[in-house]
């Protein structure tokens, strides 16, 4: 098993689904216009959107249940900006400074289109 090549393939670059960002060392990654996450990659490593964990259901530690845990979550800030949050189990919840982050998803506007001015319909 090997990591994929850093960066996007020509097909991914041409796709309207993929956008490239850069981490700033904070727990928030601004992703303007993102409506739904399809995939996230930090540098050459794919970040799973969810993982399955076994959680004990009693003090005996003999009985467990499986829970799905989000590793990346899309939220809006109080200012209305879309940001990705990273689970604390994934790099302590931080987006590494200077590292490229590739996000595939559904976006409000076409790739390269100018954002709509505030108040525009």
N, C-alpha and C positions, 0 to 999 in steps of 0.2 A: 504494500500500500504506500502511495506517494502523495505528497501535496501537489495540487495543480500549479500550473505556471502562473506567476504573479501577473495581474492585469486582466483585461477582458479580451476575449477572442474577437476577431473581426465581426463575426455574426452577432456577438453580444453587443459590441459597440454600435452596430447598426440597428439593434433592437430598441424600440421605444420603452421597453420595460426596465432597462438598466441605467442607473445613474452612478456617478463616482463622487465621493466626498472624501474628506480627510479628517481623521480624529484630532481633537485638540487637548486630550488628556483629561477631559471632563466626563461625567456620566451621561451627558446629553449630546446627541448627534443631530444637528439640524438637518431636516430632510424636507424642504419646502415643497408643498404640493403632493406629498405621498398620501395616498388614500388607503392602500392595502399593501402589506409586505408579502412578497413571494419568496425571496431569498436574501441572505446577507453574507458577505464574505469580507473578512478583515485580512488585507494583504493576500496571502495565498491560502488562507484557511477558511473553509465554510463554517459559519456559525449556525448550529441547529436552531430552528425557530422554537422547538419544544424538545424536552427530554422526558423520559419516563423514570420515575423514582419509586422505590419501595419504601413505604412509610409504616412504622410500627403502629398497630392499632390498640395495643395494651402494654402494660408494664412488664409482661413476661418476655417481650421481644421475640415471641414465637409466632405471632400473627401479624401479617402485613397486608397492606393494600397498595395498589399501583395508582399513582397520581401523575397526571401530565403537568409539567411545569414549563411556563413560558421562559425562554432564554432571551428573547428580544421582544420589546413591546412598543407599539406606536401610540403616542399620546400627544395631546395638545397642551401647550403651556398656557398659563393664565392670559398671556398676550396673544394667544391664538396661533402660535407657531407649531408646526409639526416637528416632533423630535422622536428619535429612537432611544429607548432606555435599554440598558443591558443588565441582565440578571446578575446579582452579586456573585453567583457561582461561575460566571463567565468573566475572567480577568478582573475580578473584584468590582464588576459593574462599570468599568472605565473603557472609553474608546482611546486607544493608544495615540499619543501625540505624534503627528506627522505620518501616520500609517494610513494608506488608502483603504477606504471602506466602499465596497461595491454593493449597491442595493438594487434588487429587482422588485418591481411592484407595479401597482396601478397608480397612475399619476393624474393630477388635475389637468395639466396642460401637456401639449406635445413637447418632446425633447427639443431643447433649443428655442422654444417659443418664449417670448417675453412675458413675464408675469403680468396679470391684470392689475391696473392701478386700484388702490383702495376705493371702495364704493362703486366700482364698475360692475356692470351686470353681464 
